[in-house]
Amino acid sequence: MEILYSDKNIALCVKPVGLDSQQALPNALKETLGGECFPVHRLDQNVGGVMVFARTKQAAAVLSKAIQDGAMEKQYVALVHGTPPERGDWEDLLWKDSAKNKVYVVKRMRRGVKPARLEFTRLTKGEESLVRVRLHTGRTHQIRVQFASRGFPLVGDHKYGARDDAPAPYLYSCCLTFPYQGQTRKFESLPSWGNESYGTTI
């Protein structure tokens, strides 16, 4: 597990694919850094990338407020089947079937439905295309569902329609930007398959 930054208040790391972000990863950070580590956001177990953890309850409150206020910007890279538009700003209504742990795009607002928005830039095109995504809302499986609903399922995302042999969705949390101690801090990491996105902003 790669540690990108740590001090007495926060720790930034690269979450490995397959590690649970709410229990296993904080425990691993505790063993590495010592002290407490509190999760303030999550990544699916089969998704890797940059995460921030609080090392005090006070820092957890500050980070949680930044997320709630929209002051923490999250960007991802994903490899999708097909060629989506060069750029996009997509808004949908999402409903989660908790029994199946699956999310659906729906037409109208009702109980349990939440609005979802993302922006993206396509970096490569072909039978498989690399995209860089900025999340404006953090809904369960949001990137996976919004791309799959338009005919561009993520490579390896068999839950949402991909028909390939990849073992896990090609989705990676590549960049976190948030205010910290009076400055805007930015932390980045990319997977081996996402190198084309260096220098790309949304």
Sequence and secondary structure as in RCSB ss.txt:
>XXXX:A:sequence
MEILYSDKNIALCVKPVGLDSQQALPNALKETLGGECFPVHRLDQNVGGVMVFARTKQAAAVLSKAIQDGAMEKQ
YVALVHGTPPERGDWEDLLWKDSAKNKVYVVKRMRRGVKPARLEFTRLTKGEESLVRVRLHTGRTHQIRVQFASR
GFPLVGDHKYGARDDAPAPYLYSCCLTFPYQGQTRKFESLPSWGNESYGTTI
>XXXX:A:secstr
 EEEEE SSEEEEEE TTS TTTHHHHHHHHHH S  EE S   TT EEEEEEESSHHHHHHHHHHHHTT SEEE
EEEEEES   SEEEEEEEEEEETTTTEEEEESS  TTEEEEEEEEEE   SSEEEEEEEESS  TTHHHHHHHTT
T  BTT GGGT  S  SS  EEEEEEEEEETTEEEEEE   GGGGGGTT   
